């Protein structure tokens, strides 16, 4: 399932169990449950809910979906406390925009954490491999579905208006670290790049990401 602006993903295993990746904004759960019904599954089939990171447009629907599925979140340990408390991670203060935006609240409803995930781990239900790509948030992760050759980038790289960009610096804990860790995504094996913001790129996903990473343009404060 995908929307162009904020994407969540459903991975259904052969045994019918479903893993949901990201829960969207607070308003997203009805649409996510509708998408679940569309593939012939229900809330009780959801065995795992993975959050790429603790931002309100990815974890905003977590509290409601935890209730409807009775599942806690799976999230990297460095973002777990933000999910448990609903307090957004700190923002990069090297830019004026970061300092100004700090005043805007970006907290979300606290949600239970069922378990934490670590770099290199294979999530058994979904066969998603965890790649810790900190910077956007301390516990930000990208997820590689090896069987289908699909990389879920998370917010490491955006594809807004079908153009690869860095995420907005004001929303990153560290812009420099975001850029540094995103470079590891060029080395992984996949054909489809599935972005949490923007449409996916099939077939030449890795090529497109490598081209973006090779550009000399430095991390900027916006799109
Ligand atoms: Zn984010």
Boltz pocket constraint, residues with backbone or C-beta under 6 A from the ligand:
constraints:
  - pocket:
      binder: B
      contacts: [[A, 53], [A, 55], [A, 58], [A, 136], [A, 155], [A, 171]]
      max_distance: 6.0
